[in-house]
Amino acid sequence: MKASEIDQKFDENQEDVLDYFDTSKIKMLNETPKRVNIDFPAWMVESLDKEAKHIGVSRQAIIKMWLAEKLQQLSTQS
């Protein structure tokens, strides 16, 4: 499949485009995972799920992306 076709599927939210990628060997560099449990209000979970579905990722992935973006912003401000 061409990249342009995957882009179109992503843009039109036709399906989860991650199915077209081999994610079995993805590793976080210099990162050892540590489990953290967080309780969110129901409205926040619903909003996270809606946005995650819109961009074709899991709830966990969108939380990680947004936290990473915010932490990166904060680190460049100091």
N, C-alpha and C positions, 0 to 999 in steps of 0.2 A: 504494500500500500504506500502511496506517495505521501510525503509530509503534508502537502496541501490538502489531501483528503482527510488526514487526521485533524488538521487545523479546522477544516470545515465542520467535522463531526463535533469537535470541542466547542467551536463558536456557536453551533446550533443546538448544543446540549443534547445530541442524539443518543449518546451512550458514554459510558466511562471509557475514556481513551487510554487509561493506564493498561487496559487489556492488550494494547499493541506494543507494550514495552516489557522487557525482561527485567523485572525488579528483584529477582531472586538473589542477586549478588550486591545489592546496594548496601553500602556501609557508611556510617557516619564517621568522618575523620576526627580523630582526637576526642571521641565521645564514647563514654560508657553509659548505656541507658540506666536510668534510675526511675523507678515507678513512683508516681505521685498521684494521689487521689484528690480530686477537687469536686466539691458539690456546687452545682450551678442551679439557679432558679429555672423552672420549666420554660419560661419565655425565652431565656437565653439559649437553652439547648435547642429549642425549636428554631431560633434564628441561626444558630450555628449549623444545624442540619440543612436548613434551606440554602444557606450560602455555600456549604460544602457540596451539596447536590448540584448547585448552579455551576460550579467550576469543576465538578467531577472528581472530588477527592473525599476522603473520609472525614468525619468530625475530628478525629484525633489529628489528622494531617493539617486541617485548617487552623486548629488551635496552636499547633507547633509553628506553623508558618507565621501567624500573626504575632505570637510571642517573640519569635526570632527577629521579625522586622522591628518590633518595638524595642527590644534589647539592643539591636544594632543601632537604631536611632539614638538611644540613650548613650551608647558607648562613643558615638561620634560627637556628641555634645560636650563630653567632659574633656 
